Amino acid sequence: MSEKRKGVLLSLREGAKEMETLLKSLDTTRQALLPQIRILEEHYLVSRDRDTYELTTIGKLIVDDMFPLLGVVGVFDIDIDYWGTHDLAFIPPHLLKRIDELGECRIMSPSTEKMYEAHHEFNQESKKQKSQFSITTFFYPNFPDIFSELLSNDVDMYVIVSQSLFDKLRTDSYTNLKRLIADKLVRFYVYPGKMEFLSFVFNESTVMMSPLKINNEFDNRHVLCKNPNAVEWAKELFEYYLKDSVPITEI
């Protein structure tokens, strides 16, 4: 119920601290902070030795539970309307519980004239990386150019597509699909189960995902996350779909 008390608890999670250190980290004054610390002491969450404060055993238990919760709130609080109206059921429970690892993400809205193009910022970033991992139910119309540009930069491509997308590509874009699968830098897979999202893509620095709305409507906005923990989280999600996917080496 208090930002200052929350700040004290989270700061002390790292270990005991002197008052001056707390004041600097929380950017506040002794007069403003002391009443809040007294409340924490009265509730046996914080103990004091002279001018040094630390969490009690009870305080540590509470903060250990509070920390991931605040992380989850931090992810969703960037745009709760977006997160609240989109279907996250494609994320397995064990990773959904750790969605705080995405950190602070941005909700990106492509302009109308570019809504059917690949996300420019992500694509430019991928060209600088060694690899890109994709799980998708659709390709943009200009996908041959997108892949060609990445492959010309020697980017290793790991691509998982839905069965319906694979069938469509085989019918409507056979030559491009065959060329893509034959490239030595491409590992191509088909996921036989339901994929109730648009796409999920990441490279070594950035994660981008496009969930469907709860009513299964298309939304051209993307979630863009840039931090090492988000990339590690994304790797686990990719592995989750990869284990049931079928490798395609020729058509």
ABEGO torsion letter per residue (X at the ends): XBAAAAAAAAAAAAEBBBAAAAAAAAGBBAAAAAAAAAAAAAAGABBBBEABBBBBAAAAAAAAAAAAAAAAAAAAAABAAAAAABBAAABBAAAAAAAAAAEBBBBBBBBAAAAABBBAAAAAAAAABABBBBBBABBBAAAAAAAAAAAAAGBBBBBBBBAAAAAAAAAABAAAAAAAAABAABBBBBBABBBBBABBBBBAABBBBBBBBAAGBBBABBBBBBBAAAAAAAAAAAAAAAAABBBBABX
